[in-house]
Amino acid sequence: MGTTGIIFSMGFALWIDSDADLAWAQGTHEYRPMGTAVISRTDQFRHRDFHQTWRRPGHLENSFVGFFGSLEDLNACLRAQSEWKLHWTPGHLR
């Protein structure tokens, strides 16, 4: 919570492109879209990786991993996972 009593919210959605060995993320910060970022599956996401004009490729509809509350949580998952259980992308993210 900020010093003014306003709750600051962040959230990240993650997709894995197994064929290209890439990780895609979409993020929000304080309810504003941060955009999309793509990195190698063995790398780590940084705030500067996100671009508001980029979009996640449509072919990743069935490659959704999940939601994360912070970049730290997202990156910890990337470091820890060697195999992924992928799901269909939730409707509100399409």
BAFI-3210 file (N, C-alpha, C; in Angstrom, 3 decimals, decimal comma, padded with zeros to 6 digits):
// residues 94
n [1|2|3|4|5|6|7|8|9|10|11|12|13|14|15|16|17|18|19|20|21|22|23|24|25|26|27|28|29|30|31|32|33|34|35|36|37|38|39|40|41|42|43|44|45|46|47|48|49|50|51|52|53|54|55|56|57|58|59|60|61|62|63|64|65|66|67|68|69|70|71|72|73|74|75|76|77|78|79|80|81|82|83|84|85|86|87|88|89|90|91|92|93|94]
n.u [000,844|000,561|001,881|-000,198|-002,436|-003,399|-003,771|-001,300|-001,172|000,012|000,354|001,025|000,820|001,715|003,044|004,338|006,311|007,043|008,107|009,746|011,326|010,782|009,621|006,686|005,176|002,507|001,832|000,492|000,409|-000,470|-003,094|-002,826|-002,041|001,102|002,061|003,567|006,103|008,908|011,165|014,081|013,515|015,296|016,117|015,542|012,755|012,540|011,521|011,960|011,721|009,111|006,700|004,274|003,130|003,535|002,198|001,020|001,634|-000,957|-000,871|-000,271|-002,427|-003,051|-000,997|-000,719|000,572|000,090|-000,886|000,939|001,995|004,112|007,143|009,303|008,188|007,350|009,808|011,074|009,546|010,187|012,890|012,697|011,140|011,311|009,769|006,563|003,142|000,773|-001,986|-005,250|-005,668|-007,101|-010,346|-010,576|-008,112|-007,800]
n.v [-001,156|002,203|005,349|007,146|005,702|004,369|001,407|-000,251|-002,082|-004,936|-007,225|-010,194|-012,163|-015,299|-017,017|-019,890|-020,535|-023,318|-024,433|-022,425|-021,888|-019,709|-017,227|-015,503|-012,575|-010,664|-007,617|-005,642|-002,529|-000,737|-000,828|-000,076|-001,061|-002,600|-003,702|-006,064|-008,578|-010,427|-013,060|-015,199|-018,512|-019,155|-016,814|-013,768|-011,705|-008,136|-004,830|-003,043|-004,628|-004,726|-003,678|-001,461|-001,571|-004,093|-007,374|-010,519|-013,514|-015,102|-017,873|-018,929|-019,549|-021,918|-022,173|-021,141|-020,370|-019,197|-016,799|-014,175|-012,303|-010,537|-009,409|-010,678|-013,062|-014,205|-014,529|-016,269|-018,559|-019,137|-019,804|-022,086|-024,040|-026,793|-028,289|-027,680|-027,297|-026,591|-024,432|-023,448|-020,103|-017,722|-016,230|-013,394|-012,439|-012,601]
n.w [000,000|-000,788|000,534|000,609|001,099|-001,083|-002,860|-004,599|-007,497|-009,170|-011,842|-013,642|-016,540|-017,907|-020,716|-022,368|-025,100|-026,331|-028,678|-029,774|-027,640|-025,927|-023,574|-022,912|-021,618|-020,215|-018,687|-015,961|-014,257|-011,523|-012,472|-015,112|-018,401|-018,941|-021,142|-023,380|-023,150|-024,357|-023,882|-023,815|-022,654|-020,658|-019,574|-017,636|-016,804|-017,055|-016,090|-018,201|-020,437|-021,294|-023,651|-024,753|-027,275|-028,270|-028,896|-027,734|-029,561|-031,442|-031,714|-029,259|-027,667|-026,305|-024,491|-021,984|-018,787|-016,205|-013,627|-012,016|-009,190|-009,110|-010,754|-009,637|-008,608|-011,016|-012,376|-010,588|-010,943|-013,614|-013,304|-011,711|-013,021|-015,195|-016,813|-018,226|-017,385|-019,483|-020,244|-021,538|-022,646|-020,464|-020,965|-020,554|-021,258|-023,943]
ca.u [000,000|001,322|001,767|-001,461|-003,529|-003,782|-003,151|-000,654|-001,403|000,738|000,023|001,671|000,373|002,856|002,868|005,589|006,370|007,990|008,771|010,776|012,049|010,576|008,609|005,949|004,427|001,759|001,804|-000,212|000,978|-001,446|-004,262|-002,515|-001,271|002,534|002,341|004,016|007,548|009,325|012,559|014,446|013,011|016,345|016,442|014,679|012,052|012,826|010,499|012,263|011,401|007,695|006,380|002,821|002,676|003,701|001,097|001,365|001,176|-002,190|-000,665|000,010|-003,694|-003,039|000,328|-000,787|001,111|-000,632|-000,761|001,942|001,789|005,278|008,192|010,134|007,501|007,389|011,172|011,346|008,901|010,999|014,118|012,407|010,439|011,967|008,650|005,420|001,773|000,198|-003,443|-005,909|-005,645|-008,403|-011,087|-010,355|-006,791|-007,772]
ca.v [000,000|003,441|006,203|007,873|004,774|003,761|000,099|-000,373|-003,445|-005,423|-008,583|-010,671|-013,426|-015,927|-018,071|-020,513|-020,999|-024,435|-024,647|-021,404|-021,751|-018,324|-016,931|-014,274|-012,096|-009,420|-007,085|-004,417|-001,829|000,252|-000,968|000,347|-002,103|-002,384|-004,244|-007,440|-008,789|-011,767|-013,345|-016,612|-019,211|-019,246|-015,449|-013,205|-010,497|-006,855|-003,842|-002,423|-005,574|-004,611|-002,654|-001,364|-001,830|-005,503|-008,284|-011,935|-014,210|-015,867|-019,323|-019,334|-019,657|-023,109|-022,222|-020,287|-020,959|-018,717|-015,408|-013,923|-011,004|-009,657|-009,914|-011,599|-014,357|-014,703|-014,976|-017,451|-019,687|-019,454|-020,474|-023,353|-025,007|-027,353|-028,721|-026,812|-027,753|-025,443|-024,367|-022,529|-018,726|-017,255|-015,374|-011,955|-012,077|-012,777]
ca.w [000,000|-000,855|001,711|000,534|001,325|-002,352|-003,084|-005,898|-007,941|-010,331|-012,193|-014,853|-017,113|-018,567|-021,721|-022,806|-026,486|-026,240|-029,964|-029,981|-026,372|-025,491|-022,566|-023,191|-020,459|-020,292|-017,342|-015,598|-013,116|-011,069|-013,352|-016,479|-019,096|-019,190|-022,460|-023,537|-023,241|-024,754|-023,567|-023,851|-021,465|-019,640|-019,139|-016,606|-017,225|-016,410|-016,452|-019,500|-021,509|-021,657|-024,654|-024,870|-028,642|-028,611|-028,567|-027,684|-030,767|-031,320|-031,650|-027,878|-026,925|-025,453|-023,878|-020,800|-017,563|-015,035|-013,201|-010,993|-008,566|-009,262|-011,653|-008,863|-008,615|-012,393|-012,656|-009,757|-011,624|-014,799|-012,854|-011,053|-013,861|-016,375|-017,653|-017,996|-017,608|-020,184|-020,233|-022,454|-022,180|-019,966|-021,892|-020,398|-021,787|-025,397]
c.u [000,896|001,094|000,481|-002,654|-004,032|-003,046|-002,574|-000,682|-000,580|000,276|000,643|001,084|001,531|002,413|004,249|005,422|007,453|008,761|009,924|011,633|011,994|009,532|008,010|005,188|003,679|001,636|000,933|000,485|000,016|-002,624|-004,045|-001,707|000,191|002,880|002,831|005,532|007,790|010,811|012,825|013,927|014,037|016,754|015,489|014,028|012,495|011,750|010,728|011,962|009,984|007,463|004,872|002,308|002,811|002,489|001,615|000,850|-000,062|-001,981|-000,372|-001,252|-003,714|-001,690|000,418|-000,291|000,301|-000,388|000,235|001,771|002,941|006,238|009,091|009,512|007,558|008,768|011,557|010,733|009,708|012,266|013,836|011,850|011,310|010,920|007,428|004,115|001,030|-001,315|-003,939|-005,892|-007,025|-009,027|-010,795|-008,971|-006,721|-008,027]
c.v [001,227|004,297|007,009|006,969|004,108|002,440|000,070|-001,829|-003,757|-006,834|-008,950|-012,017|-013,982|-017,010|-018,598|-020,995|-022,077|-024,637|-023,676|-021,184|-020,310|-018,264|-015,568|-013,872|-010,827|-008,918|-005,860|-003,830|-000,714|000,329|-000,439|-000,752|-001,699|-002,833|-005,669|-007,487|-010,229|-011,908|-014,824|-017,261|-019,305|-017,878|-015,038|-011,927|-009,295|-005,866|-003,269|-003,337|-005,388|-003,420|-002,636|-001,689|-003,297|-006,294|-009,720|-012,613|-015,070|-017,362|-019,825|-019,485|-020,838|-023,290|-021,382|-021,040|-020,519|-017,251|-015,308|-012,505|-010,038|-010,247|-010,909|-012,992|-015,010|-015,270|-016,195|-018,693|-020,109|-020,206|-021,894|-024,430|-025,502|-027,878|-027,922|-027,537|-026,547|-025,572|-023,443|-021,129|-018,308|-016,217|-013,902|-011,498|-012,178|-011,475]
c.w [000,000|000,377|001,725|000,778|000,063|-002,504|-004,493|-006,304|-009,175|-010,607|-013,522|-015,257|-017,943|-019,535|-022,071|-024,240|-026,534|-027,534|-030,182|-028,738|-025,849|-024,384|-022,908|-021,941|-020,821|-018,870|-017,199|-014,382|-012,748|-012,028|-014,761|-017,148|-019,264|-020,595|-022,363|-023,638|-023,685|-024,456|-023,843|-022,572|-020,350|-019,107|-018,018|-017,143|-016,396|-016,854|-017,850|-020,690|-022,049|-022,589|-024,871|-026,266|-029,057|-028,170|-028,574|-028,948|-030,495|-031,179|-030,230|-027,027|-025,962|-024,752|-022,613|-019,572|-016,350|-014,783|-012,059|-010,479|-008,728|-010,278|-010,925|-008,839|-009,988|-012,714|-011,828|-010,393|-012,854|-014,413|-012,365|-011,980|-015,006|-017,357|-017,246|-018,241|-018,184|-020,275|-021,337|-021,835|-021,669|-020,896|-021,767|-020,887|-023,309|-026,097]
res [m|g|t|t|g|i|i|f|s|m|g|f|a|l|w|i|d|s|d|a|d|l|a|w|a|q|g|t|h|e|y|r|p|m|g|t|a|v|i|s|r|t|d|q|f|r|h|r|d|f|h|q|t|w|r|r|p|g|h|l|e|n|s|f|v|g|f|f|g|s|l|e|d|l|n|a|c|l|r|a|q|s|e|w|k|l|h|w|t|p|g|h|l|r]
***
